[in-house]
Amino acid sequence: MANDVKQEMKRIWVETCGLWENCNEENIQSFLSQCREKSIDPQYCMSWVEKHSNQIPNWSAVSKVSLEWVNEHTSTGSPINIHETQ
């Protein structure tokens, strides 16, 4: 199961950013958004991206934008649960 999630996340990465060197403030948001649409925790995705930060030009700007995106789209540091409890 976890391997499937990682494979899907990598597929989204290739689709949105392609190479680490192509990652920028715009496509990192697209990557995170598509991960969330596929029910993959954006924080998990960002921790994976951070492992490659030395390969990403302008990492500080990309990191700032991604942190803002995660804070805006998740609740108190954890994924938003879209299912209502009854």
C-alpha positions as CSV (number, residue, x, y, z in Angstrom):
1,M,0.0,0.0,0.0
2,A,2.7,2.6,1.0
3,N,4.6,1.7,-2.1
4,D,1.6,2.4,-4.2
5,V,1.3,5.9,-2.6
6,K,4.9,6.6,-3.2
7,Q,4.7,5.5,-6.8
8,E,1.6,7.7,-7.4
9,M,3.4,10.6,-5.7
10,K,6.4,10.1,-8.0
11,R,4.1,9.9,-11.1
12,I,2.5,13.3,-10.1
13,W,6.0,14.7,-9.6
14,V,7.0,13.8,-13.1
15,E,3.8,15.2,-14.5
16,T,4.0,18.5,-12.6
17,C,7.7,19.2,-12.2
18,G,9.6,16.7,-14.2
19,L,13.1,17.0,-12.9
20,W,14.3,18.4,-9.6
21,E,16.0,21.2,-11.4
22,N,12.6,22.3,-12.9
23,C,10.9,22.6,-9.6
24,N,9.7,26.2,-8.9
25,E,7.2,28.1,-6.8
26,E,4.4,27.5,-9.3
27,N,4.7,23.8,-10.1
28,I,5.3,22.8,-6.5
29,Q,1.8,24.1,-5.7
30,S,0.4,22.1,-8.6
31,F,2.3,19.0,-7.3
32,L,0.9,19.5,-3.8
33,S,-2.6,20.1,-5.1
34,Q,-2.6,17.0,-7.2
35,C,-1.3,14.9,-4.4
36,R,-4.1,16.1,-2.2
37,E,-6.7,15.4,-4.9
38,K,-5.3,11.8,-4.9
39,S,-5.7,11.6,-1.1
40,I,-1.9,11.7,-0.6
41,D,-0.9,13.8,2.5
42,P,0.7,17.0,1.2
43,Q,3.0,17.0,4.2
44,Y,4.2,13.6,3.3
45,C,4.9,14.8,-0.2
46,M,6.8,17.8,1.0
47,S,9.0,15.8,3.3
48,W,9.9,13.6,0.3
49,V,10.7,16.7,-1.8
50,E,12.8,18.2,1.0
51,K,15.1,15.2,0.9
52,H,16.1,16.5,-2.6
53,S,16.3,20.2,-1.7
54,N,19.9,20.4,-2.7
55,Q,18.9,19.6,-6.3
56,I,16.2,22.3,-6.4
57,P,17.3,25.8,-7.6
58,N,16.0,28.6,-5.4
59,W,15.0,26.1,-2.7
60,S,14.3,28.8,-0.1
61,A,11.6,30.3,-2.2
62,V,10.1,27.0,-3.2
63,S,10.2,25.9,0.4
64,K,8.4,29.1,1.6
65,V,5.7,28.8,-1.1
66,S,5.1,25.1,-0.3
67,L,5.0,25.7,3.5
68,E,2.4,28.5,2.9
69,W,0.4,26.1,0.6
70,V,0.4,23.3,3.2
71,N,-0.6,25.7,6.0
72,E,-3.4,27.0,3.9
73,H,-4.7,23.6,2.7
74,T,-4.3,21.6,5.9
75,S,-5.7,22.1,9.3
76,T,-3.3,22.7,12.3
77,G,-0.5,20.7,10.7
78,S,-2.6,17.6,9.8
79,P,-4.5,16.7,6.7
80,I,-8.0,17.9,6.4
81,N,-10.6,15.2,6.8
82,I,-13.1,15.7,4.0
83,H,-15.6,13.2,5.5
84,E,-18.1,14.5,7.9
85,T,-18.5,12.6,11.1
86,Q,-22.1,11.8,12.1
